[in-house]
């Protein structure tokens, strides 16, 4: 089997990719890196759908970021409508969730609940943004849908609980620069672990824009940690790739 990677979460529709989006996608194809891009908000969802139409091999999730907590119900409903109208083209609902750095937590919870209900309605998994509020996100979900906690930075206890209940955690490029994330990977099994870049954010190289190609660096870093347990690079890679396809129900 050729080495195949999948960036389980990035933002190719971000305007920072406007100048080199095609080049980035071509480079990923050459390296067998498959891409799941996550459109958020009305504009982000529409741009992500345009990318999907132009580059047919890009996978897609659509959601609503907790940063947009001030948006009124019309905007939230418009995003829900975009998701419903394009349900055949998306793998999951998200990213959606809660963020400790944003205001008005009750409103964040209310919006999050709406998207959990939408994922239930469409029978889609959920991509969760839970910075600083991972436990609360899990409590709100209450095992109603299968979820992936993107860019997981919560504690080990919750990570184990998530996996035991059939959910997934995604390890980002932060593992390349953060001892906390390396420690987390060391203490967890490969079961239900995915990898992502969250590009163009979270670059592992200071001053450089992150791209989905850096998902290879994430796998390499996990291998460095897991080889002490006797895993080969191929075993790490194939396990993560299989987990990703299973979570997103990719044939």
C-alpha positions in Angstrom: 0.0 0.0 0.0 1.2 3.5 -0.9 1.6 5.8 2.0 -1.7 7.7 2.3 -2.3 10.6 4.7 -5.4 12.5 5.6 -5.6 16.0 7.1 -8.8 15.6 9.0 -9.3 19.3 9.6 -8.1 22.4 7.8 -9.4 25.6 6.3 -8.4 25.7 2.6 -11.2 28.2 2.0 -9.3 30.7 4.2 -8.4 33.8 2.3 -4.7 33.2 3.2 -4.8 30.4 0.6 -6.2 32.7 -2.2 -2.8 33.1 -3.9 -1.5 29.5 -3.7 -4.6 27.3 -3.1 -4.1 25.4 -6.4 -0.4 24.8 -5.8 -1.1 23.6 -2.2 -3.7 21.1 -3.5 -1.3 19.8 -6.3 1.5 19.4 -3.8 -0.8 17.4 -1.5 -1.9 15.1 -4.4 1.8 14.4 -5.2 2.4 13.4 -1.6 -0.9 11.4 -1.2 -2.3 13.8 1.3 -6.1 13.9 1.3 -7.8 17.0 2.6 -10.9 17.6 4.7 -11.6 21.3 4.7 -14.0 22.9 7.2 -16.0 25.9 6.2 -17.4 28.0 9.0 -20.1 30.7 8.9 -22.1 31.8 5.9 -19.1 33.0 3.8 -16.8 30.2 4.9 -19.3 27.5 4.0 -20.0 29.0 0.6 -16.3 29.3 -0.2 -15.7 25.7 0.9 -18.5 24.5 -1.3 -16.9 26.4 -4.3 -13.6 24.7 -3.6 -15.3 21.3 -3.4 -16.9 21.9 -6.8 -13.6 23.0 -8.4 -11.4 20.3 -6.8 -13.6 17.2 -6.7 -11.2 15.2 -4.5 -11.5 17.6 -1.5 -13.6 16.4 1.4 -15.9 18.9 3.2 -17.4 19.6 6.6 -19.5 22.7 7.2 -20.2 24.4 10.6 -20.3 27.6 12.7 -17.4 28.8 14.8 -18.1 29.8 18.4 -16.1 33.0 17.7 -19.3 34.1 15.9 -21.4 34.1 19.1 -22.7 37.6 18.4 -24.5 36.5 15.2 -28.2 36.7 15.2 -30.6 33.7 14.6 -31.0 34.6 10.9 -27.3 34.0 10.3 -27.3 30.7 12.3 -30.3 29.5 10.4 -28.7 30.5 7.1 -25.7 28.2 7.9 -28.1 25.4 8.9 -29.9 25.8 5.6 -26.6 25.7 3.6 -25.7 22.5 5.5 -29.1 20.9 4.9 -29.1 21.9 1.2 -25.6 20.4 0.7 -25.8 17.4 3.0 -24.8 15.0 0.2 -21.5 16.8 -0.2 -20.4 16.9 3.4 -18.9 14.3 5.7 -19.8 15.9 9.0 -21.3 19.0 10.7 -18.6 21.2 12.1 -16.6 22.7 13.4 -19.0 23.8 16.1 -18.7 24.1 19.8 -17.6 26.2 22.7 -14.6 28.4 23.3 -13.4 29.7 26.7 -11.9 32.8 25.1 -15.3 33.9 23.7 -18.1 35.8 25.5 -21.7 34.8 26.3 -21.3 31.1 27.1 -25.1 30.5 27.4 -25.5 31.8 23.8 -22.6 29.6 22.6 -24.3 26.6 24.2 -27.6 27.4 22.6 -26.0 27.6 19.1 -24.0 24.4 19.8 -27.2 22.6 20.7 -28.8 23.6 17.4 -25.9 22.1 15.4 -25.8 18.9 17.5 -29.5 18.5 16.7 -28.8 19.2 13.0 -26.1 16.5 13.0 -28.6 14.1 14.6 -31.2 15.0 12.0 -28.8 14.4 9.1 -27.2 11.4 10.7 -23.7 13.0 10.4 -20.8 13.0 12.8 -19.8 16.2 14.6 -16.5 18.1 14.4 -16.1 19.8 17.8 -14.2 23.0 18.7 -13.8 22.9 22.5 -10.8 25.1 23.4 -10.7 25.2 27.2 -14.2 23.7 27.5 -13.7 20.2 26.2 -15.5 18.6 29.2 -18.4 20.9 28.8 -18.7 20.2 25.1 -18.8 16.5 25.8 -21.5 17.0 28.4 -23.6 19.0 26.0 -23.2 16.3 23.3 -24.1 13.6 25.8 -23.3 10.8 23.3 -26.1 11.9 21.0 -23.8 11.9 18.0 -20.3 10.5 17.2 -17.8 13.4 17.5 -14.2 14.3 16.7 -12.7 16.8 19.1 -10.5 18.8 16.7 -7.1 20.1 17.7 -7.6 18.2 21.0 -5.9 20.0 24.0 -8.0 18.6 26.8 -6.8 16.3 29.5 -5.9 12.6 29.3 -8.8 11.4 31.4 -11.4 13.0 29.1 -9.5 11.7 26.0 -9.8 8.2 27.3 -13.5 8.7 28.2 -14.2 10.0 24.7 -12.5 7.0 23.0 -14.2 4.5 25.3 -17.5 6.0 24.2 -16.8 5.8 20.5 -15.7 9.3 19.9 -12.4 10.5 18.3 -9.7 13.0 19.1 -7.6 14.8 16.5 -4.0 15.6 17.1 -2.8 18.8 15.4 0.6 20.2 14.3 0.9 21.4 17.9 2.4 18.0 18.7 5.5 19.1 16.8 6.1 22.0 19.2 4.2 21.2 22.4 5.5 18.9 25.1 1.9 18.7 26.5 0.6 17.2 23.3 3.5 14.8 23.0 2.8 13.6 26.5 -0.8 13.1 25.6 0.0 11.0 22.6 2.5 9.0 24.6 -0.2 8.0 27.2 -3.0 7.2 24.7 -3.5 4.3 22.3 -3.7 4.9 18.6 -7.3 3.8 18.7 -9.6 6.6 17.5 -6.8 9.1 16.9 -6.9 11.3 13.8 -4.4 14.0 12.7 -4.9 17.5 11.3 -3.1 20.8 10.6 -5.9 23.3 11.2 -4.0 25.2 8.5 -3.4 28.0 7.8 -3.3 28.2 11.6 -1.0 26.4 14.0 2.1 26.3 11.9 4.8 24.0 13.2 7.4 26.4 11.7 7.5 29.9 13.2 6.8 32.6 10.5 5.5 30.1 7.9 2.0 29.5 6.8 0.7 26.1 7.8 -0.6 23.8 4.9 -2.2 20.4 4.8 1.2 19.0 3.8 2.3 19.4 7.4 0.0 16.6 8.4 3.0 14.3 7.4 5.0 16.0 10.2 2.2 15.2 12.7 2.3 11.5 11.7 6.1 11.5 11.9 6.0 13.1 15.4 3.5 10.5 16.6 5.7 7.7 15.2 8.7 9.1 17.1 6.7 8.7 20.3 5.0 5.4 19.5 8.1 3.5 18.1 9.1 3.0 21.7 6.0 0.8 22.0 7.2 -1.2 19.0 5.1 0.4 16.3 6.4 0.7 12.8 5.9 3.9 10.8 3.5 2.0 8.5 1.4 0.7 11.5 1.1 4.3 12.9 0.2 5.7 9.5 -2.3 3.0 8.5 -4.0 3.0 11.9 -4.6 6.8 11.8 -5.7 6.7 8.1 -8.2 3.9 8.9 -9.5 5.8 12.0 -10.1 8.8 9.8 -12.0 6.9 7.1 -14.1 5.2 9.8 -15.0 8.4 11.5 -16.1 10.2 8.3 -17.6 7.0 6.8 -15.4 7.3 3.7 -15.6 4.2 1.6 
